[in-house]
Structures are given as C-alpha cells and as structure tokens.
C-alpha cells in the first residue's frame, strides 16, 4: 500500500473528507479507524475489511459494513455539496453507496442503486435515473446537490466524468450531519469495493469532476 495520494484532483479548497485505501496516511492496513487525507476528520469502520483486489487496495463492504465520519460535516442545508466515490459492486441489487442526513420524508441525500439503475436518494424517497450499471466494473460516480433557494436543489449525477442525469428537487432538507460511506440514509448497505471517497462543501463543476476522473482512470483500468 502506497503512502502518497496520486495525482491532484480538483476542488481541493472545498474537499472536507477524503479517504483512500491506497494511502497509508488514510488507512494503515489494520484497525477500525480511517483518517481523512484532507482536514482533520477521522472515520470509524464497522464490518468493513481491507484487501488488495487485482492490484488495487480497497475497502470491502458486505451488506452490513459502513464507514462513518467522527463528527458532523459543518455543512448547513442552505449549502451545495458533492459526494464522489470509486466503487465496484459485487452484484446488482438495491444498495446504498454514500449518504448524509437523517432518513425521513425529504431529508438527507444518498447515492444508491436499484437492481438495475443508479438512484439519487433524498431521505426515504429519491430520483430513479435511467442510467444502468454493471457488477464487477469500476465506476467513478459523483452526486452533486446544488443549492438554489429555500429547500430547492439541482441534483446532478456524473458517471466516469460525464454528466448522466439532472433533476430539480423542491422539498429536500439537508441538515448538518455525519457522512456515511457504504450505506444509504436508512442503513441499507452494499456488496462490493470502495477505494476512494470524497465529500465537498460545494457543487463541483463539470470540469472539476472530469479532471479527477482523468487523473485516476488508469489506476482503475478505465
């Protein structure tokens, strides 16, 4: 496992949390504590293991696993945000990948899947996209929630650096809360691998997301 973080991505000034299984600064290879390589947040894992899969250092999630930030993110509801992750699913099913906020009508946000497509979740509801995915394939996925006004946000889904879906939500309530990696707002987990994950307190631009994908795509064989 390397000790560096590889190429520099975009939006670093607004990157609150970054974990990277390939960085010993983020994870030593044993124990339950992960450290953000940006900022001072630590994160705690539960039922998550670490391994090297096809040459890539990864965190392994098996339905009940989750990684949780040690404290709230300090991002209010009237703020934009972006969750980004390199993820590879072991099978296709309803799965939660990353989330913030409580579970309830209109609250929180979650990057998730159904058995066939990507979902932009918010609380116990969400937007089902028409964007399909495959098992046993790496994806760089970014879920952008861009604050417009009041409880209205523009949601954007990026797959491997490209804009794949947009939606306007007028009833979302995003409170200051912890970050959860490997599950949605209701605690529904995933089966597969996560290697890198980032949370930003801004709506990343097309260019910023594309730049990060280009910087790391060779690492994941894309």
Backbone torsions as a table, in degrees:
resi	resn	phi	psi	omega
1	UNK	NA	128.0	-176.4
2	UNK	-76.0	167.5	-179.4
3	UNK	-107.5	-6.1	179.9
4	UNK	-103.5	172.8	-175.1
5	UNK	-104.7	4.2	177.9
6	UNK	77.3	-160.5	-176.9
7	UNK	-61.6	152.0	179.3
8	UNK	-80.5	132.0	176.7
9	UNK	-90.8	-158.8	-176.2
10	UNK	-112.8	165.8	176.3
11	UNK	71.3	26.4	-173.4
12	UNK	-63.5	-33.1	-179.4
13	UNK	-63.9	-23.3	-177.6
14	UNK	-111.3	10.1	-180.0
15	UNK	-85.8	108.3	-177.0
16	UNK	-86.6	-36.5	-177.9
17	UNK	-138.6	133.5	171.8
18	UNK	-140.2	125.1	170.7
19	UNK	-117.8	147.1	-176.6
20	UNK	-147.7	115.4	-177.8
21	UNK	-63.8	-21.5	-178.6
22	UNK	-86.1	-4.3	-178.3
23	UNK	-106.8	122.4	176.8
24	UNK	-68.0	-18.1	174.0
25	UNK	-71.2	-23.7	178.9
26	UNK	-93.2	-42.0	179.9
27	UNK	-146.9	128.7	-175.7
28	UNK	-76.5	-14.3	-177.0
29	UNK	107.5	-6.7	177.7
30	UNK	-151.7	161.9	178.5
31	UNK	91.0	-177.9	-174.5
32	UNK	-105.6	-9.6	-174.1
33	UNK	-97.9	130.4	172.7
34	UNK	-113.4	146.7	178.8
35	UNK	-115.6	137.2	173.0
36	UNK	-69.9	133.9	178.2
37	UNK	-80.4	-3.7	172.4
38	UNK	-127.7	133.3	-177.7
39	UNK	79.4	-163.3	-173.7
40	UNK	-120.1	5.2	-177.4
41	UNK	-67.6	139.6	166.7
42	UNK	-108.4	158.4	-179.9
43	UNK	-131.4	152.2	-177.8
44	UNK	-116.7	131.6	178.6
45	UNK	-100.0	149.7	175.4
46	UNK	-138.5	123.8	-179.8
47	UNK	58.5	36.2	176.7
48	UNK	-120.8	134.4	178.3
49	UNK	-114.9	171.3	-178.6
50	UNK	-125.3	139.8	176.6
51	UNK	-157.2	173.5	172.8
52	UNK	-110.1	118.1	-175.8
53	UNK	-116.0	115.3	180.0
54	UNK	52.0	42.2	177.1
55	UNK	83.5	-0.7	-178.9
56	UNK	-112.9	127.6	176.2
57	UNK	-73.3	130.3	-173.7
58	UNK	-143.4	156.2	166.7
59	UNK	-94.8	134.9	-174.7
60	UNK	-104.6	124.6	179.3
61	UNK	-112.7	133.3	-178.6
62	UNK	-130.4	67.9	174.9
63	UNK	74.2	-50.9	-175.5
64	UNK	-98.3	-2.3	-176.2
65	UNK	-78.2	148.9	177.7
66	UNK	-156.7	147.0	171.5
67	UNK	-117.6	128.3	-174.1
68	UNK	-126.4	135.8	176.9
69	UNK	-66.2	151.7	-175.3
70	UNK	-72.6	-21.0	-179.3
71	UNK	-147.7	176.3	176.4
72	UNK	-63.7	157.5	-174.1
73	UNK	-83.1	-13.7	-179.3
74	UNK	75.2	24.3	-178.7
75	UNK	-115.8	118.2	-176.2
76	UNK	-79.0	171.2	179.3
77	UNK	-63.5	-30.9	-179.6
78	UNK	-87.9	47.9	-179.2
79	UNK	-142.4	146.5	173.2
80	UNK	-79.3	163.8	179.8
81	UNK	-161.3	161.7	177.3
82	UNK	-142.1	132.8	171.7
83	UNK	-112.5	128.0	179.6
84	UNK	-129.8	146.8	-175.5
85	UNK	-156.5	143.9	166.7
86	UNK	-97.4	116.3	-171.8
87	UNK	-136.3	146.7	176.4
88	UNK	-138.2	118.5	-175.9
89	UNK	-87.1	143.3	176.0
90	UNK	-78.2	-28.2	175.6
91	UNK	-157.0	171.3	-179.7
92	UNK	-96.2	127.2	-178.5
93	UNK	-168.8	177.1	171.2
94	UNK	-72.9	114.4	-172.4
95	UNK	-140.5	146.0	174.5
96	UNK	-101.7	136.9	-175.9
97	UNK	-109.5	-51.1	177.8
98	UNK	-148.3	150.5	179.6
99	UNK	-159.9	157.1	169.4
100	UNK	-138.5	155.6	176.6
101	UNK	88.2	167.1	-179.0
102	UNK	-78.9	163.6	174.5
103	UNK	-89.7	124.4	179.9
104	UNK	170.3	173.4	-174.7
105	UNK	-60.0	110.8	175.0
106	UNK	79.6	0.8	-175.8
107	UNK	-101.8	149.9	175.4
108	UNK	74.3	177.9	175.1
109	UNK	-146.8	149.0	-178.1
110	UNK	-148.7	134.5	168.5
111	UNK	-88.6	123.5	-172.9
112	UNK	-150.1	178.4	175.8
113	UNK	-135.6	156.4	161.9
114	UNK	-94.4	-166.4	177.8
115	UNK	-72.4	-9.7	-175.1
116	UNK	-131.8	-31.2	-171.7
117	UNK	-134.4	166.0	174.2
118	UNK	-76.8	145.4	179.0
119	UNK	-121.3	139.3	169.9
120	UNK	-104.4	93.4	-174.5
121	UNK	-83.9	148.4	169.2
122	UNK	-142.8	107.7	-176.2
123	UNK	65.5	-133.2	-179.1
124	UNK	-95.0	19.2	176.3
125	UNK	-129.7	-165.1	178.0
126	UNK	162.6	177.3	179.5
127	UNK	-110.0	120.5	174.6
128	UNK	-87.4	116.7	177.8
129	UNK	-81.1	178.2	173.8
130	UNK	-103.8	13.0	-175.6
131	UNK	-89.0	114.0	-178.3
132	UNK	-82.9	169.4	178.1
133	UNK	-145.9	166.0	179.6
134	UNK	-120.7	153.9	171.4
135	UNK	-78.2	158.2	174.7
136	UNK	58.0	39.0	177.6
137	UNK	-143.5	134.3	179.2
138	UNK	-75.5	139.1	174.7
139	UNK	-132.2	140.5	167.0
140	UNK	-102.9	112.7	-172.3
141	UNK	-120.4	133.3	176.9
142	UNK	-126.1	129.8	177.4
143	UNK	-112.3	111.1	-177.5
144	UNK	-104.4	129.3	173.5
145	UNK	-117.5	104.6	-175.3
146	UNK	-98.4	115.0	-178.8
147	UNK	-66.7	131.4	176.8
148	UNK	-108.1	-60.8	175.5
149	UNK	-172.1	154.1	176.8
150	UNK	55.8	-119.0	177.5
151	UNK	-110.7	24.3	-177.9
152	UNK	-103.3	127.8	176.9
153	UNK	-130.7	147.8	170.9
154	UNK	-96.4	121.5	-179.4
155	UNK	-98.0	137.5	178.2
156	UNK	-134.7	136.4	176.7
157	UNK	-114.9	127.7	176.6
158	UNK	-116.0	133.3	176.0
159	UNK	-119.4	121.4	179.8
160	UNK	49.5	45.0	173.9
161	UNK	86.5	-8.4	-178.1
162	UNK	-108.9	141.7	177.3
163	UNK	-67.6	122.9	-174.7
164	UNK	-112.1	-26.3	-175.9
165	UNK	-161.3	144.7	174.5
166	UNK	-133.7	153.4	177.4
167	UNK	-159.1	150.5	174.0
168	UNK	-107.7	125.5	178.6
169	UNK	-115.8	128.8	-175.4
170	UNK	-105.6	0.4	-174.5
171	UNK	-130.0	33.5	-178.0
172	UNK	-95.9	139.0	-179.6
173	UNK	-122.9	102.5	-177.1
174	UNK	-103.2	103.3	-179.0
175	UNK	-91.5	162.2	174.0
176	UNK	-65.7	120.8	-172.8
177	UNK	-155.6	179.5	178.5
178	UNK	-79.4	165.1	173.5
179	UNK	-101.9	135.8	176.1
180	UNK	-121.2	130.8	179.6
181	UNK	-115.4	126.0	-179.8
182	UNK	100.5	6.4	176.8
183	UNK	-158.0	163.7	176.9
184	UNK	-94.0	-170.0	-176.4
185	UNK	-64.7	-29.4	-178.3
186	UNK	-86.9	-4.3	-179.2
187	UNK	95.7	3.3	177.5
188	UNK	-69.9	124.6	-173.3
189	UNK	-95.0	-165.1	-178.7
190	UNK	-137.3	163.6	176.0
191	UNK	-119.7	114.9	-179.7
192	UNK	152.5	-153.9	-173.6
193	UNK	-122.0	143.0	167.3
194	UNK	-126.8	132.4	-179.2
195	UNK	-108.0	-47.3	179.1
196	UNK	-130.1	144.9	177.9
197	UNK	-148.3	139.5	-178.1
198	UNK	-136.1	146.7	172.1
199	UNK	-127.6	130.3	-178.2
200	UNK	-121.1	145.5	176.5
201	UNK	-96.1	44.1	175.0
202	UNK	-156.3	162.6	172.3
203	UNK	-85.7	106.0	179.2
204	UNK	-61.5	148.1	178.9
205	UNK	-84.4	167.4	175.3
206	UNK	-53.4	-46.9	-176.5
207	UNK	-63.3	-42.2	-180.0
208	UNK	-63.1	-41.8	-179.9
209	UNK	-69.7	-42.4	177.5
210	UNK	-61.2	-42.3	-178.3
211	UNK	-61.3	-43.4	179.3
212	UNK	-64.9	-41.4	177.4
213	UNK	-60.9	-46.7	-179.7
214	UNK	-61.9	-37.2	-179.0
215	UNK	-64.5	-31.9	-171.5
216	UNK	-114.6	-4.0	-171.5
217	UNK	-62.6	-34.0	-179.7
218	UNK	-68.0	-30.7	178.2
219	UNK	-61.9	-29.5	-177.4
220	UNK	-107.5	13.6	174.7
221	UNK	71.1	27.5	-179.0
222	UNK	-108.3	NA	NA
